[in-house]
Amino acid sequence: MDRPKPSDTLQCGEVTRERVRYFTGRHLTAADFRMEQDYHRSHRYLHNRILHGWGVACGLWVVEHPQQSCCKDHVALKAGIAIDCCGQEITVGGSVASPTVPWEKRPAPSVPADGGDAEVPLLLLCLTYHEEAREQVPVIFDSGACSDPRAEYSRYLDSYSLNWKWIEQGDLLEFGWRQPRHCEANPDCPPDPREDCKPPSDCDDDCCEIHCPEGHCIPLALVAYKDNVITPGGINQAGRPRIRPAWRHLTHISWYNWPHGGEVTVSWLRNHGIRVAFDRHLRPAAGPWTATGINRATFTVQYAGEDEEPDIAPSEAGPHMEHPWIAAYRIDDRRCRDLVGDTVTVTIRCDFILDCHAEPVDGNHLSGLLPTGDGVAGGTFESWFTVIPDWDGKEKDNA
């Protein structure tokens, strides 16, 4: 028998506003129970779309296939949860292998109109919501049948499907993929604004209309390839759409070794330096000057006296990771005494400090309390202290 269409009646973006009213003696039909399900499901999907958006919520990391013989045309997907643009939850309960890359369907490279280099099609791994009808049962009474009882599927299984898409570079935005925007030929070329500046109406377009990418696909990874073989280490997941996790799933600054707004002595500063701990391991920076990670641009220490402009505190080593979860900044010993009477300010730009899950650290130092955070990934950590001289020439340890 043919399987029924997914959900029978509920369509993407549809909101069921009518619900069943129960009363004693009422006769209930299958349509009533379907309406009851559709009412609660459609409002849950509406909540997901409006308040959370769509994308990867947790996990779903794409990695190289663990078997060497499969690496050339398969990848592996870890467990996780996502919400598609219809608001439907997609749960992958464990590690699974992707389908084989359809090399035979790869389009020919497209040649730009200006005659530049041909663009090789990109290989995108996509995740979609899928419902599967299961468990046939006989229909006890069928008003349309005279003799042979027919059967119906009695269950729906919420599931998913993985598939590969061949796309062009210019189509990435349609799939919700984020990427750096560069205008090398013309640095004064900002992107066109969104054309949604319309007179107010009873229903704002962004709330009532569904703008789904083709096939309701959640892009998980761009996979590099050469000669019909997946390139080792060529899995790019940086630009996939994501839903920001709740506060407890984010990483925070959990400790620092100076009294916020307090005082430390020269000897203490010389012996202990400036150290900050996080409650999860961080992703390391690739070098001293990089776009993300602990480096001279993201971890700055400045000093200033009264009515003076702040200056960078001298440090030969600069900011660095003592451990995967501890960052340190040691001011040069010979300069510590010069900071007496100055206020030292520590600033960490957590928008660019990524944890081991590639999520920015929730770093806002609200009310000077620890752990940091306001429930939103990123933010700027700021704290300060004043340097005072040693007492009677002896070290005063504020640790």
Backbone torsions as a table, in degrees:
resi	resn	phi	psi	omega
1	MET	NA	152.4	178.6
2	ASP	-72.4	139.0	177.5
3	ARG	-74.2	144.8	179.4
4	PRO	-69.0	158.8	176.7
5	LYS	-66.8	150.5	179.5
6	PRO	-53.5	128.0	175.0
7	SER	65.0	1.0	177.5
8	ASP	63.1	-52.7	-173.2
9	THR	-126.6	-35.3	-171.5
10	LEU	-73.1	125.6	-179.3
11	GLN	-111.3	160.5	-179.1
12	CYS	-59.0	125.5	178.0
13	GLY	86.9	-10.7	-179.2
14	GLU	-76.5	137.7	177.6
15	VAL	-118.6	118.2	178.6
16	THR	-82.2	113.5	-176.1
17	ARG	-98.7	-4.7	-179.7
18	GLU	-106.5	134.3	178.9
19	ARG	-128.0	160.8	-175.4
20	VAL	-75.5	137.5	171.9
21	ARG	-103.5	122.2	-177.9
22	TYR	-94.2	144.9	172.9
23	PHE	-155.5	156.1	-178.2
24	THR	-62.1	131.3	179.0
25	GLY	91.7	-0.4	-179.4
26	ARG	-74.4	140.4	173.2
27	HIS	-90.6	124.0	-178.5
28	LEU	-104.4	138.5	179.0
29	THR	-115.9	172.6	177.2
30	ALA	-60.2	-34.5	179.5
31	ALA	-63.4	-35.4	178.3
32	ASP	-64.9	-43.3	-179.4
33	PHE	-69.5	-34.8	175.7
34	ARG	-64.2	-41.5	178.6
35	MET	-62.1	-39.2	179.4
36	GLU	-62.1	-45.1	177.4
37	GLN	-63.9	-45.6	-177.5
38	ASP	-63.1	-35.8	-179.8
39	TYR	-61.8	-50.3	-177.2
40	HIS	-71.9	-39.5	-180.0
41	ARG	-66.7	-45.5	-176.3
42	SER	-65.6	-35.6	177.5
43	HIS	-72.7	-32.7	175.2
44	ARG	-67.0	-42.6	177.8
45	TYR	-64.3	-38.5	177.2
46	LEU	-62.1	-43.4	177.0
47	HIS	-58.6	-46.4	179.9
48	ASN	-60.2	-45.5	-176.3
49	ARG	-65.3	-45.7	-171.8
50	ILE	-81.0	-41.4	-173.0
51	LEU	-94.1	-20.4	-176.7
52	HIS	-121.8	-26.0	-176.0
53	GLY	82.0	-157.2	-178.5
54	TRP	-136.1	156.3	-179.2
55	GLY	138.4	-167.1	-179.4
56	VAL	-78.4	126.9	179.7
57	ALA	-95.8	-35.9	-176.2
58	CYS	-161.3	135.3	175.0
59	GLY	67.3	-137.8	-178.0
60	LEU	59.7	41.1	177.7
61	TRP	-79.8	136.4	178.9
62	VAL	-96.8	127.6	-177.9
63	VAL	-131.5	166.8	176.5
64	GLU	-65.2	147.3	-179.9
65	HIS	-63.5	134.8	-175.8
66	PRO	-66.8	-20.6	179.3
67	GLN	-94.5	124.7	-175.9
68	GLN	-56.8	-37.2	-177.4
69	SER	-69.4	-16.3	-177.1
70	CYS	-102.4	-8.9	-172.2
71	CYS	-64.0	-25.7	-173.7
72	LYS	-71.9	-24.1	-178.4
73	ASP	-141.6	17.9	175.1
74	HIS	-140.2	153.5	166.7
75	VAL	-127.7	173.2	178.7
76	ALA	-118.4	146.0	179.5
77	LEU	-116.2	129.7	177.8
78	LYS	-84.4	166.2	-179.1
79	ALA	-63.6	155.7	178.0
80	GLY	169.7	-175.6	-176.3
81	ILE	-135.6	141.9	176.3
82	ALA	-141.3	164.4	172.9
83	ILE	-124.7	127.6	179.9
84	ASP	-85.9	177.3	-172.6
85	CYS	-70.4	-12.9	173.2
86	CYS	-83.0	-10.2	-177.3
87	GLY	94.9	3.5	-177.6
88	GLN	-80.8	134.9	178.4
89	GLU	-79.7	137.0	177.0
90	ILE	-121.3	121.7	-178.1
91	THR	-117.8	125.9	172.9
92	VAL	-108.9	113.5	-169.9
93	GLY	-80.7	-13.8	-178.6
94	GLY	-165.2	177.0	-178.8
95	SER	-66.4	135.2	178.7
96	VAL	-136.2	156.8	176.1
97	ALA	-92.2	146.1	177.7
98	SER	-75.0	162.9	169.4
99	PRO	-63.8	165.0	175.9
100	THR	-65.7	137.8	177.3
101	VAL	-62.9	125.9	-179.3
102	PRO	-79.1	74.8	-178.1
103	TRP	-57.9	-32.6	-177.1
104	GLU	-67.7	-17.7	-179.4
105	LYS	-98.6	4.8	-178.4
106	ARG	-65.0	126.1	178.9
107	PRO	-68.6	160.3	175.6
108	ALA	-71.1	147.7	177.3
109	PRO	-55.2	138.0	-179.7
110	SER	-91.2	140.0	-179.7
111	VAL	-99.7	122.0	179.6
112	PRO	-60.0	155.3	-178.8
113	ALA	-64.5	-27.2	-179.0
114	ASP	-82.4	4.0	178.0
115	GLY	80.1	16.3	-179.9
116	GLY	-75.3	-167.6	-179.1
117	ASP	-65.1	143.1	178.8
118	ALA	-65.9	140.3	-179.6
119	GLU	-94.9	121.7	178.5
120	VAL	-76.0	134.4	-180.0
121	PRO	-61.2	143.7	178.9
122	LEU	-86.6	150.1	-179.7
123	LEU	-108.7	116.1	-173.6
124	LEU	-118.6	128.6	175.0
125	LEU	-92.0	127.6	-173.6
126	CYS	-122.0	149.9	177.5
127	LEU	-120.1	132.1	179.3
128	THR	-131.3	153.3	176.0
129	TYR	-75.2	143.4	-178.3
130	HIS	-146.6	136.2	174.7
131	GLU	-112.9	138.8	-179.7
132	GLU	-124.3	123.5	176.0
133	ALA	-77.8	135.8	-174.0
134	ARG	-139.5	168.3	170.5
135	GLU	57.7	86.8	175.8
136	GLN	-72.6	138.2	174.6
137	VAL	-133.5	150.5	178.1
138	PRO	-71.5	145.0	175.1
139	VAL	-84.9	117.6	-175.0
140	ILE	-65.4	-41.8	179.6
141	PHE	-135.1	128.0	178.3
142	ASP	-130.7	111.8	-176.7
143	SER	-65.4	-17.7	-178.7
144	GLY	-95.4	-0.4	-178.3
145	ALA	-120.9	140.3	-177.3
146	CYS	-93.3	-30.5	-174.6
147	SER	-133.4	-82.5	-172.8
148	ASP	-61.8	122.4	177.6
149	PRO	-71.4	140.1	178.1
150	ARG	-94.9	173.0	-178.9
151	ALA	-120.4	154.1	177.6
152	GLU	-134.8	149.9	171.6
153	TYR	-72.5	137.2	-173.5
154	SER	-110.0	-1.8	-177.6
155	ARG	-138.0	152.8	166.3
156	TYR	-117.6	134.0	174.8
157	LEU	-105.5	118.8	173.8
158	ASP	-71.2	121.3	-175.6
159	SER	-141.6	-159.3	-176.2
160	TYR	-153.4	168.0	172.5
161	SER	-140.5	143.9	175.3
162	LEU	-106.8	136.9	178.0
163	ASN	-150.5	157.4	178.8
164	TRP	-99.2	142.8	175.4
165	LYS	-128.2	136.7	172.7
166	TRP	-96.3	120.5	-177.2
167	ILE	-135.4	165.2	175.6
168	GLU	-96.0	159.0	-177.8
169	GLN	-53.7	-41.2	-177.2
170	GLY	-69.5	-12.2	-178.4
171	ASP	-94.3	-2.2	-177.7
172	LEU	-59.1	-39.2	-177.8
173	LEU	-62.4	-33.3	179.4
174	GLU	-63.8	-24.5	179.4
175	PHE	-94.4	6.9	179.7
176	GLY	78.3	14.0	-177.7
177	TRP	-79.1	129.0	178.6
178	ARG	-93.2	142.2	179.9
179	GLN	-155.9	156.2	176.3
180	PRO	-61.2	143.3	178.9
181	ARG	-111.2	117.5	-178.3
182	HIS	-120.7	142.1	174.8
183	CYS	-125.4	76.1	-174.7
184	GLU	-66.8	-37.5	-178.0
185	ALA	-73.2	-34.6	-178.5
186	ASN	-139.9	100.0	-177.2
187	PRO	-68.1	-9.3	-179.1
188	ASP	-106.2	48.2	-177.1
189	CYS	-126.0	74.3	178.2
190	PRO	-65.7	154.1	179.3
191	PRO	-68.1	155.8	178.4
192	ASP	-65.4	144.0	179.2
193	PRO	-73.0	163.5	174.5
194	ARG	-69.6	141.2	-178.3
195	GLU	-95.7	65.4	-179.7
196	ASP	-126.6	20.1	179.1
197	CYS	-87.4	75.9	-178.1
198	LYS	-109.4	161.6	175.3
199	PRO	-58.9	145.9	179.7
200	PRO	-56.9	143.4	178.1
201	SER	-131.1	176.3	180.0
202	ASP	-65.2	-23.8	-177.6
203	CYS	-139.7	111.5	-179.9
204	ASP	-65.5	138.3	-176.3
205	ASP	-57.0	-41.5	-176.5
206	ASP	-65.7	-21.7	-180.0
207	CYS	-91.2	-38.3	-169.5
208	CYS	-98.8	-24.6	-178.3
209	GLU	-98.7	144.4	178.4
210	ILE	-99.0	121.5	178.4
211	HIS	-112.9	85.2	-175.5
212	CYS	-97.0	142.0	171.5
213	PRO	-66.0	166.2	-175.7
214	GLU	-55.0	126.8	175.8
215	GLY	72.1	15.5	179.5
216	HIS	51.4	45.3	-173.1
217	CYS	-93.9	135.9	170.0
218	ILE	-98.2	109.6	-179.1
219	PRO	-71.5	127.8	-177.1
220	LEU	-102.3	-36.7	-175.8
221	ALA	-162.9	144.0	166.2
222	LEU	-95.0	127.5	-173.9
223	VAL	-115.3	121.7	178.8
224	ALA	-77.3	150.3	-178.3
225	TYR	-150.1	162.6	175.8
226	LYS	-155.6	130.1	179.2
227	ASP	54.3	45.6	178.0
228	ASN	59.0	35.3	176.0
229	VAL	-138.6	133.4	177.2
230	ILE	-65.3	131.6	-177.6
231	THR	-74.7	128.0	176.7
232	PRO	-57.7	132.5	-179.3
233	GLY	72.9	14.0	-175.2
234	GLY	-99.7	28.5	179.6
235	ILE	-96.4	117.6	-178.3
236	ASN	-111.2	117.9	-179.6
237	GLN	-121.2	8.2	-171.9
238	ALA	-66.1	-31.7	-171.7
239	GLY	-99.7	4.5	-176.4
240	ARG	-70.0	146.6	-179.7
241	PRO	-66.0	139.5	-175.9
242	ARG	-136.2	151.0	173.4
243	ILE	-102.8	126.9	-175.8
244	ARG	-66.9	134.0	-177.4
245	PRO	-74.7	167.4	177.8
246	ALA	-69.5	166.8	-174.1
247	TRP	-53.4	-44.8	-173.0
248	ARG	-69.9	-16.5	178.8
249	HIS	-91.0	-10.5	-179.8
250	LEU	-85.4	166.3	176.4
251	THR	-99.4	143.4	-175.3
252	HIS	-132.2	163.0	167.9
253	ILE	-79.6	122.1	-172.6
254	SER	-107.0	-11.3	-175.1
255	TRP	-166.5	145.4	166.0
256	TYR	-143.3	159.0	-166.3
257	ASN	-102.1	19.7	175.4
258	TRP	-127.0	159.0	176.9
259	PRO	-80.2	117.9	-179.1
260	HIS	-59.3	122.5	-179.5
261	GLY	74.4	7.1	-176.9
262	GLY	-101.8	-152.1	-176.0
263	GLU	-127.9	145.7	172.0
264	VAL	-134.2	152.9	-180.0
265	THR	-88.7	164.9	178.0
266	VAL	-59.9	-45.4	-178.8
267	SER	-62.6	-41.8	178.6
268	TRP	-60.5	-46.6	-178.8
269	LEU	-62.4	-39.2	-179.9
270	ARG	-68.0	-38.4	-174.5
271	ASN	-83.3	-33.2	-171.9
272	HIS	-105.5	-30.2	-175.6
273	GLY	67.7	-170.1	-179.3
274	ILE	-108.1	122.4	-175.5
275	ARG	-133.4	140.1	-178.4
276	VAL	-133.4	134.4	180.0
277	ALA	-115.0	147.9	178.0
278	PHE	-115.6	156.8	-177.9
279	ASP	-91.1	15.7	173.2
280	ARG	-156.7	154.8	177.8
281	HIS	-63.1	148.8	179.2
282	LEU	-103.4	159.0	170.1
283	ARG	-80.6	129.7	-177.7
284	PRO	-72.7	154.7	172.5
285	ALA	-78.5	152.1	-179.3
286	ALA	-78.1	-17.4	-178.7
287	GLY	-170.2	-178.8	-176.8
288	PRO	-66.6	-28.2	178.0
289	TRP	-124.9	98.4	179.6
290	THR	-135.9	173.5	-176.5
291	ALA	-75.9	-28.1	-179.2
292	THR	-136.6	169.3	178.2
293	GLY	92.5	174.8	178.4
294	ILE	-74.2	115.0	178.4
295	ASN	-156.0	-177.8	-174.3
296	ARG	-65.8	-19.8	178.9
297	ALA	-87.7	-28.2	-175.1
298	THR	-99.5	-21.3	-179.2
299	PHE	-124.8	100.7	-176.3
300	THR	-118.1	143.5	176.3
301	VAL	-126.0	120.6	-178.7
302	GLN	-123.6	155.4	177.8
303	TYR	-133.2	152.3	178.9
304	ALA	-162.2	141.6	171.8
305	GLY	-88.5	-179.3	179.9
306	GLU	-63.3	131.5	179.7
307	ASP	61.8	27.9	176.6
308	GLU	-116.5	152.7	174.6
309	GLU	-76.9	136.6	-178.9
310	PRO	-65.1	146.8	178.9
311	ASP	-130.9	155.0	-179.6
312	ILE	-70.3	130.4	177.5
313	ALA	-69.3	129.0	-175.9
314	PRO	-68.4	133.4	178.9
315	SER	-149.6	119.1	-178.8
316	GLU	-66.1	-42.3	-178.2
317	ALA	-82.4	-25.7	-176.4
318	GLY	71.5	-177.0	178.3
319	PRO	-68.7	140.5	-177.8
320	HIS	-156.3	167.2	179.7
321	MET	-95.2	117.4	172.9
322	GLU	-75.1	-38.2	176.7
323	HIS	-140.8	167.8	179.8
324	PRO	-59.2	-13.8	-179.4
325	TRP	-124.6	6.7	-179.3
326	ILE	-127.6	123.3	175.6
327	ALA	-105.1	146.1	-175.6
328	ALA	-136.6	152.3	176.3
329	TYR	-143.6	115.5	-177.7
330	ARG	-111.6	116.8	177.4
331	ILE	-71.8	139.6	-178.8
332	ASP	-52.8	133.0	-175.7
333	ASP	-54.8	-42.5	-174.3
334	ARG	-70.4	-10.9	-178.5
335	ARG	-105.9	-9.9	-176.2
336	CYS	-59.8	-41.4	-177.8
337	ARG	-66.2	-26.5	179.1
338	ASP	-68.8	-13.5	-176.6
339	LEU	-91.2	1.9	179.8
340	VAL	-56.3	128.4	-179.2
341	GLY	88.5	-10.9	-179.9
342	ASP	-89.2	156.3	172.3
343	THR	-98.6	125.4	179.3
344	VAL	-100.3	125.9	-178.2
345	THR	-112.9	128.2	178.3
346	VAL	-105.4	125.8	-179.9
347	THR	-126.4	127.9	177.6
348	ILE	-124.9	117.9	-177.8
349	ARG	-87.2	90.8	-170.5
350	CYS	-74.9	-10.4	173.0
351	ASP	-58.1	-26.3	-174.4
352	PHE	-114.2	7.9	175.3
353	ILE	-100.1	110.6	-174.8
354	LEU	-101.6	140.0	176.6
355	ASP	-85.7	-174.4	-176.2
356	CYS	-67.2	-13.3	176.2
357	HIS	-98.1	11.4	180.0
358	ALA	65.9	25.5	178.3
359	GLU	-105.0	134.8	177.5
360	PRO	-60.8	144.7	179.7
361	VAL	-68.7	137.4	176.2
362	ASP	-82.3	94.7	-163.7
363	GLY	-110.5	1.7	-178.6
364	ASN	-61.1	125.7	-175.2
365	HIS	-91.2	66.7	-172.2
366	LEU	-70.4	127.3	179.0
367	SER	58.5	15.9	-179.1
368	GLY	68.5	23.7	-176.9
369	LEU	-102.7	155.7	177.4
370	LEU	-121.8	148.8	-4.7
371	PRO	-69.4	159.5	-178.4
372	THR	-71.1	173.8	169.7
373	GLY	122.2	149.1	173.9
374	ASP	-125.4	16.2	179.2
375	GLY	86.7	3.0	179.2
376	VAL	-121.7	130.9	179.7
377	ALA	-59.4	139.9	179.7
378	GLY	94.0	-163.8	-177.0
379	GLY	108.5	169.8	-177.6
380	THR	-114.3	126.3	174.6
381	PHE	-90.3	130.9	176.4
382	GLU	-136.0	138.4	175.2
383	SER	-156.0	162.9	-176.7
384	TRP	-154.0	161.4	175.9
385	PHE	-153.5	164.0	180.0
386	THR	-109.6	139.5	179.1
387	VAL	-93.2	128.4	179.3
388	ILE	-120.8	160.8	-179.8
389	PRO	-72.8	160.2	174.6
390	ASP	-65.0	148.5	178.5
391	TRP	-86.0	123.1	178.4
392	ASP	54.9	29.3	178.4
393	GLY	74.2	6.3	179.9
394	LYS	-106.4	154.4	-179.0
395	GLU	-70.2	134.1	172.4
396	LYS	-109.9	113.9	-174.1
397	ASP	-95.2	112.3	-179.8
398	ASN	-90.8	4.7	-175.8
399	ALA	-67.6	NA	NA
